[in-house]
Amino acid sequence: MKAEVLEGVYLSIRDDEIFYPKVRELIGKYIKRSENIINIRGLLMDSVSEFDDKLRDTIKKYLSIISDNPQKLIIINKYAYDLVAKQLEEKTNKAIEFNKADNFIISAMDDSFLIDSYKLSRIVNEIFKKNYPNVDFMKGFHSKYEEKIIKERNKLAHAKKKTEIDDVFYFESKDGENTNYDSEKCSEIRKNINEYGNLVTEMIKYIK
């Protein structure tokens, strides 16, 4: 083992009463290490993205099967339209109701559909632009934050994962752009997360 420079080697006798409990304990420790918020969030984002693709494929297959049946096409299209229209109507009504209050933003911020990450960034950018123009590191905040954080998040959340030779994978966005998440790219994302993590922590100190 020393000659082959093996790492992470675990030794045990093969007595069933000793071996199997040790194997379970070892696997349990590995699983526990992987069950942290970062890994789970990554797993969830990846899984939902793949599930969405399979759901879309299922719908597309059904539509191809009923392509020569106008009545069924009308029914399923109306169902999908009604779902979207109902949600938009509900959100519009909620926005109107919030607007009747003295402070629309406070109420609307609790609804991620009305004020999502993109809008939060725009609002903060506007606050600093109009009221704290001398805070240099906040100049042009939204455009940079959108590019480095929001777009990366959306890309990871919604793009399709493609696998190349040797299990190297990349993500294909809706517009066909490919991003290879190698160590360099992951390091870049981690750097951006750290940068803006510090920035959003710091910015609140300037609100006086």
C-alpha positions as CSV (number, residue, x, y, z in Angstrom):
1,M,0.0,0.0,0.0
2,K,2.9,2.4,0.8
3,A,4.5,1.6,-2.6
4,E,1.2,2.4,-4.4
5,V,0.7,5.6,-2.4
6,L,-2.8,4.6,-1.5
7,E,-4.8,7.2,0.5
8,G,-7.8,6.7,2.8
9,V,-7.2,2.9,3.3
10,Y,-9.2,1.3,6.1
11,L,-8.2,-2.1,7.5
12,S,-10.3,-4.6,9.3
13,I,-10.5,-8.4,9.8
14,R,-13.3,-10.1,8.0
15,D,-15.1,-11.5,11.0
16,D,-18.8,-10.8,10.3
17,E,-19.5,-9.6,13.9
18,I,-16.7,-7.0,13.6
19,F,-16.5,-6.2,9.9
20,Y,-20.1,-5.3,9.0
21,P,-20.7,-3.0,12.0
22,K,-17.4,-1.2,11.1
23,V,-18.5,-0.9,7.4
24,R,-21.8,0.6,8.5
25,E,-20.1,3.0,10.8
26,L,-17.7,4.1,8.1
27,I,-20.4,4.6,5.5
28,G,-22.5,6.4,8.1
29,K,-19.7,8.9,8.8
30,Y,-19.3,9.5,5.0
31,I,-23.0,10.1,4.6
32,K,-23.1,12.4,7.6
33,R,-20.2,14.5,6.1
34,S,-22.1,14.9,2.9
35,E,-25.3,15.9,4.6
36,N,-24.6,19.6,5.0
37,I,-26.5,22.5,3.6
38,I,-24.1,23.2,0.7
39,N,-24.2,19.6,-0.6
40,I,-27.9,19.2,-0.1
41,R,-28.7,22.5,-1.8
42,G,-26.4,21.5,-4.7
43,L,-28.1,18.1,-4.9
44,L,-31.5,19.7,-4.7
45,M,-30.8,22.3,-7.5
46,D,-29.3,19.6,-9.7
47,S,-32.2,17.2,-9.1
48,V,-35.0,19.7,-9.6
49,S,-33.3,20.8,-12.9
50,E,-33.2,17.2,-14.1
51,F,-36.8,16.6,-12.9
52,D,-38.0,19.7,-14.8
53,D,-36.3,18.4,-18.0
54,K,-38.1,15.0,-17.6
55,L,-41.4,16.7,-16.9
56,R,-41.0,18.8,-20.0
57,D,-40.0,15.8,-22.1
58,T,-43.2,14.0,-20.8
59,I,-45.4,16.9,-21.8
60,K,-43.7,17.2,-25.2
61,K,-44.2,13.5,-25.8
62,Y,-47.9,13.7,-25.0
63,L,-48.3,16.7,-27.3
64,S,-46.6,14.9,-30.1
65,I,-49.0,11.9,-29.6
66,I,-52.1,14.1,-29.7
67,S,-50.8,16.4,-32.5
68,D,-53.6,15.2,-34.8
69,N,-56.3,15.6,-32.1
70,P,-57.3,19.3,-32.0
71,Q,-59.7,18.8,-29.2
72,K,-57.2,17.3,-26.8
73,L,-54.7,20.0,-27.8
74,I,-57.2,22.7,-27.0
75,I,-57.9,21.1,-23.6
76,I,-54.3,20.7,-22.4
77,N,-53.3,24.2,-23.7
78,K,-56.3,25.8,-21.9
79,Y,-55.4,24.0,-18.7
80,A,-51.8,25.3,-18.9
81,Y,-52.9,28.8,-19.8
82,D,-55.4,28.9,-16.9
83,L,-52.7,27.9,-14.5
84,V,-50.4,30.7,-15.6
85,A,-53.2,33.3,-15.9
86,K,-54.6,32.4,-12.4
87,Q,-51.1,32.8,-10.8
88,L,-50.5,36.2,-12.6
89,E,-54.0,37.4,-11.6
90,E,-53.4,36.4,-7.9
91,K,-50.0,38.1,-7.8
92,T,-51.4,41.2,-9.5
93,N,-54.3,41.4,-7.0
94,K,-51.8,40.9,-4.2
95,A,-49.6,43.6,-5.5
96,I,-52.6,46.0,-5.8
97,E,-53.6,45.2,-2.2
98,F,-50.1,45.8,-0.9
99,N,-50.0,49.1,-2.8
100,K,-53.0,50.3,-0.8
101,A,-50.9,50.1,2.4
102,D,-48.4,52.8,3.4
103,N,-45.4,50.7,2.7
104,F,-45.6,48.5,-0.4
105,I,-42.0,47.2,-0.2
106,I,-42.2,45.7,3.3
107,S,-45.3,43.6,2.4
108,A,-44.1,42.7,-1.1
109,M,-40.6,41.5,0.0
110,D,-42.1,38.5,1.7
111,D,-43.4,37.3,-1.7
112,S,-40.4,36.1,-3.8
113,F,-42.6,36.2,-7.0
114,L,-43.3,39.9,-6.6
115,I,-39.8,40.9,-5.4
116,D,-37.2,38.3,-6.4
117,S,-33.4,38.4,-6.1
118,Y,-33.2,40.5,-9.3
119,K,-35.6,43.2,-7.9
120,L,-34.0,43.2,-4.5
121,S,-30.7,44.0,-6.1
122,R,-32.3,46.8,-8.2
123,I,-34.0,48.4,-5.2
124,V,-30.8,48.4,-3.1
125,N,-28.9,49.8,-6.1
126,E,-31.4,52.6,-6.4
127,I,-31.3,53.4,-2.7
128,F,-27.5,53.9,-2.8
129,K,-27.6,55.7,-6.1
130,K,-30.0,58.3,-5.0
131,N,-29.2,58.6,-1.3
132,Y,-25.6,57.4,-0.7
133,P,-23.8,58.3,-4.0
134,N,-20.4,58.6,-2.3
135,V,-20.2,55.0,-1.3
136,D,-17.8,53.9,-4.0
137,F,-18.0,50.1,-3.8
138,M,-21.8,50.3,-4.3
139,K,-21.6,52.2,-7.6
140,G,-23.0,49.9,-10.4
141,F,-23.7,47.3,-7.7
142,H,-26.8,45.7,-9.5
143,S,-25.2,45.1,-12.9
144,K,-22.1,43.4,-11.3
145,Y,-24.2,41.4,-8.8
146,E,-26.6,40.2,-11.5
147,E,-23.7,39.0,-13.7
148,K,-21.6,37.3,-11.0
149,I,-24.3,36.0,-8.6
150,I,-27.8,35.9,-10.0
151,K,-27.0,34.7,-13.5
152,E,-24.7,32.0,-12.1
153,R,-27.4,30.9,-9.7
154,N,-30.1,30.8,-12.4
155,K,-27.7,29.0,-14.8
156,L,-27.0,26.3,-12.2
157,A,-30.7,26.1,-11.2
158,H,-32.2,25.8,-14.6
159,A,-29.6,24.7,-17.2
160,K,-29.3,21.1,-18.4
161,K,-26.3,19.1,-17.3
162,K,-24.4,17.4,-20.0
163,T,-21.7,14.8,-19.5
164,E,-18.5,14.5,-21.6
165,I,-15.7,12.0,-21.7
166,D,-14.2,11.0,-18.3
167,D,-17.3,12.2,-16.5
168,V,-16.4,15.9,-17.0
169,F,-19.7,17.8,-17.1
170,Y,-20.9,21.2,-18.2
171,F,-24.3,23.0,-18.2
172,E,-26.1,24.0,-21.3
173,S,-28.3,27.2,-20.8
174,K,-31.5,27.8,-22.6
175,D,-29.7,29.9,-25.3
176,G,-27.3,27.0,-26.0
177,E,-24.3,28.5,-24.1
178,N,-22.1,25.8,-22.5
179,T,-20.3,26.3,-19.2
180,N,-17.8,23.8,-17.9
181,Y,-17.7,23.7,-14.1
182,D,-14.1,22.7,-13.7
183,S,-12.0,23.6,-10.7
184,E,-11.1,27.0,-12.1
185,K,-14.8,27.9,-12.7
186,C,-15.8,26.7,-9.2
187,S,-13.0,28.7,-7.7
188,E,-14.3,31.8,-9.5
189,I,-17.8,31.3,-8.2
190,R,-16.6,30.7,-4.7
191,K,-14.5,33.9,-4.9
192,N,-17.6,35.9,-6.1
193,I,-19.7,34.4,-3.3
194,N,-17.1,35.5,-0.8
195,E,-16.8,38.9,-2.3
196,Y,-20.5,39.7,-2.4
197,G,-21.0,38.0,1.0
198,N,-18.7,40.6,2.5
199,L,-20.2,43.4,0.4
200,V,-23.8,42.8,1.4
201,T,-22.7,42.5,5.0
202,E,-20.9,45.8,4.8
203,M,-23.4,47.8,2.9
204,I,-26.0,47.9,5.7
205,K,-23.6,49.9,7.8
206,Y,-23.9,52.8,5.4
207,I,-27.7,53.1,5.8
208,K,-28.0,56.0,8.4
